[in-house]
Amino acid sequence: MPQTVESIACSVDSLTLSAADCSAVKFDVESLLVGSIVTVTYDMGYTDEVEYTSGVTYRDTEIEYSDTQSESAWSCSSYYCTLSLGDVSTNIPVAIEHSYKSSVVEATYTTKGYTVYTCTLCGDTY
C-alpha cells in the first residue's frame, strides 16, 4: 500500500527581518528559504528530505511557496509564508520589525527641541 504524506516541515522555523532590509515594494522572502531543508513525513513514519529551491519537485509534485503579502507591499507587522506539497503545508512566521531613523527638531525661543524617530518602512513615529 502506498504511503501518504502526513506532514512537511522546513528547517527555517521563522524569519525576522528589519524594516531596513525591506522596501515599500514586494520583498522576496522566498529567497531566504532557498537552501533550507524540507522534511517530508509519511503516515507510516518514513521521512525524507529535499533542499528547497524555487520550483523544486519532490516525487513529481512541486513544493509550492506562497505568502500572505503576495499581492501588496510588505510593512512592519507579522505575516507568514507557506510551503505546500500537494494538500499538505507548513506555515513559517515572518516578522518585520521597525527600523527607525532619527531627525532633530531644533528648539525655538518658545519650544524645547526634541528628536522624532520614524520607521523607514511604515512611517510609524515616536
For each residue, the residues with C-beta under 8 A, 3 or more apart:
1:
2:
3: 42 43 44 46
4: 42 43
5: 8 40 41 42 43 85 86 88
6: 41 42 43 88
7: 40 41 88 90
8: 5 38 39 40 41 63 83 84 85 88 89 90
9: 38 39 41 90
10: 13 33 36 37 38 39 52 83 90 92
11: 36 37 38 39
12: 15 32 33 36 92
13: 10 92 93
14: 92 93 94 95
15: 12 29 32 81 92 93 94 95
16: 94 95 96 97
17: 21 22 27 29 94 95 96 97
18: 21 22 96 97 99
19: 22 76 96 97 98 99 119 120 121 122
20: 99 120 121
21: 17 18 27 99
22: 17 18 19 27 74 96 121
23: 27 121
24: 73 121
25: 73
26: 69 70 72 73 74
27: 17 21 22 23 74
28: 31 32
29: 15 17 32 33 67 81 94
30: 33 34 54 65 67 81
31: 28 34
32: 12 15 28 29
33: 10 12 29 30 36 52 65 81 83 92
34: 30 31 52 53 54
35: 51 52 53
36: 10 11 12 33 51 52
37: 10 11 49 50 51 52
38: 8 9 10 11 49 50 51 52 58 63 83 85
39: 8 9 10 11 47 48 49
40: 5 7 8 47 48 49 50 58 85
41: 5 6 7 8 9 45 46 47
42: 3 4 5 6 45 46 47 48
43: 3 4 5 6
44: 3
45: 41 42
46: 3 41 42
47: 39 40 41 42
48: 39 40 42 58
49: 37 38 39 40
50: 37 38 40 56 58 63
51: 35 36 37 38 56
52: 10 33 34 35 36 37 38 56 63 83
53: 34 35 56
54: 30 34 65
55: 62
56: 50 51 52 53 62 63
57: 60 61 62 63
58: 38 40 48 50 61 63 85
59:
60: 57
61: 57 58 85 86
62: 55 56 57
63: 8 38 50 52 56 57 58 83 84 85
64: 83 84 85
65: 30 33 54 81 82 83
66: 70 81 82 84
67: 29 30 70 79 80 81 82 94
68: 79 80 81
69: 26 72 73 74 79
70: 26 66 67
71:
72: 26 69
73: 24 25 26 69
74: 22 26 27 69 79 96 121
75: 96 121 122
76: 19 96 97 98 119 121 122 124
77: 95 96
78: 93 94 95 96
79: 67 68 69 74 93 94 95 96
80: 67 68 91 92 93 94
81: 15 29 30 33 65 66 67 68 91 92 94
82: 65 66 67 89 90 91 92
83: 8 10 33 38 52 63 64 65 89 90 92
84: 8 63 64 66 87 88 89
85: 5 8 38 40 58 61 63 64 88 89
86: 5 61
87: 84
88: 5 6 7 8 84 85
89: 8 82 83 84 85
90: 7 8 9 10 82 83
91: 80 81 82
92: 10 12 13 14 15 33 80 81 82 83
93: 13 14 15 78 79 80
94: 14 15 16 17 29 67 78 79 80 81
95: 14 15 16 17 77 78 79
96: 16 17 18 19 22 74 75 76 77 78 79 121
97: 16 17 18 19 76
98: 19 76 119 121 122 124
99: 18 19 20 21 119 120 121
100: 117 118 119 120 126
101: 117 118 119 120
102: 115 116 117
103: 115 116 118
104: 113 114 115 116
105: 113 114 115 116
106: 113
107: 111 112 113
108: 111
109:
110:
111: 107 108
112: 107
113: 104 105 106 107
114: 104 105
115: 102 103 104 105
116: 102 103 104 105 125 126
117: 100 101 102 125 126
118: 100 101 103 123 124 125
119: 19 76 98 99 100 101 122 123 124 125
120: 19 20 99 100 101
121: 19 20 22 23 24 74 75 76 96 98 99
122: 19 75 76 98 119
123: 118 119
124: 76 98 118 119
125: 116 117 118 119
126: 100 116 117
